[in-house]
């Protein structure tokens, strides 16, 4: 059993900041890439940022220069620092992990999602 638990969402004014966290726990052998996705009402889920096990990162153009993804490998945790938030960043944010379980089964796991609302 593997679980991804997100935290850190909430309501923030435009221009503000939030930091999301996502901790993976359970029967984990190793974690490859981790990432953050988001889904706004009426829209498809989109990739926000990813980070490999060695720290290589990738961002969607709309968040470059404002968001920073990082991870703490010993803690199996990925973070998303979001600065200069805009109303269009409002969405449910999901974390994602490509990992290998202790039974050597590779799969992709998702968190339950955390709401981020940017509004004055």
Secondary structure, DSSP 8 states (H G I E B T S, - for coil): -EEEEEE--EEE-TT--EEEEEEEEESEEEEEEEEEEEE-TTS--EEEEEE-TT--EEE-GGGTTTEEEEEEGGGTEEEEEE-S--GGG-EEEEEEEEEEETT--EEEEE---EEEEE--
